[in-house]
Amino acid sequence: MTAHDIPEPARLHTDAVVVDGLQINNWSREVFEELRTGGVSGVNATAAVWEGTDQTLRTVAEWYQMAQRHNDLMLLAETADDIRKAKDEGRVAVMLGFQNTSPFGDDYRLVEVFSRLGVRIAQLTYNIQNAVGGSCYEPEDSGLTRFGRNIVAEMNRVGMLIDLSHVGNRTSLDAVEASVAPVAITHSNPTWFVDNPRNKPAEVLRAVAEGGGVVGCCLYPLVLGGAGTGLDEFCAMVRRLVDEIGPEHVALGSDCTRNWDDGYVEWLRSGHWRPRGEVPATWPEWPHWFRGPEDFPRVTDGLVAAGLDEHTVRGVLGENWLGLFDDVFLGGRAA
Amino acid sequence: MTAHDIPEPARLHTDAVVVDGLQINNWSREVFEELRTGGVSGVNATAAVWEGTDQTLRTVAEWYQMAQRHNDLMLLAETADDIRKAKDEGRVAVMLGFQNTSPFGDDYRLVEVFSRLGVRIAQLTYNIQNAVGGSCYEPEDSGLTRFGRNIVAEMNRVGMLIDLSHVGNRTSLDAVEASVAPVAITHSNPTWFVDNPRNKPAEVLRAVAEGGGVVGCCLYPLVLGGAGTGLDEFCAMVRRLVDEIGPEHVALGSDCTRNWDDGYVEWLRSGHWRPRGEVPATWPEWPHWFRGPEDFPRVTDGLVAAGLDEHTVRGVLGENWLGLFDDVFLGGRAA
């Protein structure tokens, strides 16, 4: 490798289409500006965690209002091309995603309803067993249920991306097998990096990659090993994962949580499935090198410093998500 | 006028694009076949009368299922061109419409939500005063309310057609004035034909036409003067209305109610706003010359016999609805 081959990180970051596999911010104009400052052109924005059908409908409706109010700064994306367009225009493309299948209730028909409303990604379970399958925190993972198989088939039919980040390993393997389309882990790391229920054993990572899917390496302190983990350690993990499952299957999913108070992290952890206050929660400290979306250029620095070539860095930063979205989405309408 | 100018009704009916301004059937494959037999290419199908947000979402979801199951026979239409396409293909284009604003609840943002789901037409009120305005049966019509003005503005913005059929006269005149887009009366007749609260005084008919809107003359026995009214009387009414408000402003809205039992007509009349059984209801008898969608060719016969020229007959049968839809709809997405 000659000096000529070593990408200049700042130029590379500016040129690349940067896509974040998941953020769950308290969204506002300021947060969109943070994304733009960080050079992020596309993001999977969480529109439901525990919410049911009606409440999620209101959240989606509010996104339409935001898209009107901040039209100069962002747009709602339904395709990978919408993200490419946002990059060209210097705007941020927000793709609506669920971290749960709770908005579908027990009605598989609502997959198409929310698809038509612009929702492109849904995680099969959040932090507990649900009607679709087992979560990563569940001592007994049911596997993908009968209803879960219908949800997977319907998501395949309408072109909605299946996300396994918080999903239990048994259900995840079932889903990879059941799905005719590639699936994603939008925001998790390998358990060989940090052994945490939210991270994924090699078997699951490999299954996702072999099915044509993508794994978003995650910056959330809990799955990163805490705020003390170095950028070099994170990027060395990315590099090893690239070696293990292939450069086109690795991406980023920061799990940014901008502007929430501690009440929100307790909501995320406890929802209404257990009493508030039973397990108190506060937000963890983020590493000094990644405080929020504005710090994405540093990640590019780190990936280059870790010795990844330009093509791989571009893949990890965004092209791999775009390729997956091109594969999976059908433009928002059932075939 | 020479013999050459008198259209041949059967040929005319086959050639024309026939669009029905409103049907509220218990939909099934058999009913779609009745429409096809009757040469109907497009229909505004009622997807809500009293139902709220969640229940209406399920109705819309079920329409998506029907569109899959009966794809050979029908399609869901979002534009006038979808209806023209259905005509070319020998299928029936179903356009989803509401006979109430109840699915929006008290949240004007849900107009865009349902617009994105394919709903193209909404009547501002059904049979009682609601948050938007007064119904035609209300002794005191509030006029278009503050919320109602926001609903009208939002319907204008997203391209949803405002229907005034069951709406009170004061609210109707307010809505015509407030709307920047033409509006419709999808299924009512003039009060000079039958003096019934569901029919419209000349002032309202004129206001709708002057705003570029369309009035769908209605075959429902209650507003037709009963089953004894003759086809010639109905068609003479159409002709007089054409003379009064202009040929491009008159169309048809049969209000067909196929395959429901009497429980449904009581639901329509009483919803849950008064106790069931308080005002018992049974379906009225339809005139012998119009029992259902299969009898549309007879209406064409009658319009020709009433002396309307071919251009006017084509307008009344469907072109006037298509023109209005072209004017009002924006292809299902907010600008």
Chai-1 contact restraints between the chains, C-beta under 6 A:
chainA,res_idxA,chainB,res_idxB,connection_type,confidence,min_distance_angstrom,max_distance_angstrom,comment,restraint_id
A,T53,B,D54,contact,1.0,0.0,6.0,A-B,restraint_1
A,D54,B,D54,contact,1.0,0.0,6.0,A-B,restraint_2
A,L57,B,V113,contact,1.0,0.0,6.0,A-B,restraint_3
A,A61,B,R109,contact,1.0,0.0,6.0,A-B,restraint_4
A,A61,B,V113,contact,1.0,0.0,6.0,A-B,restraint_5
A,Y64,B,E112,contact,1.0,0.0,6.0,A-B,restraint_6
A,R109,B,A61,contact,1.0,0.0,6.0,A-B,restraint_7
A,E112,B,Y64,contact,1.0,0.0,6.0,A-B,restraint_8
A,V113,B,L57,contact,1.0,0.0,6.0,A-B,restraint_9
A,V113,B,A61,contact,1.0,0.0,6.0,A-B,restraint_10
A,R116,B,L117,contact,1.0,0.0,6.0,A-B,restraint_11
A,L117,B,R116,contact,1.0,0.0,6.0,A-B,restraint_12
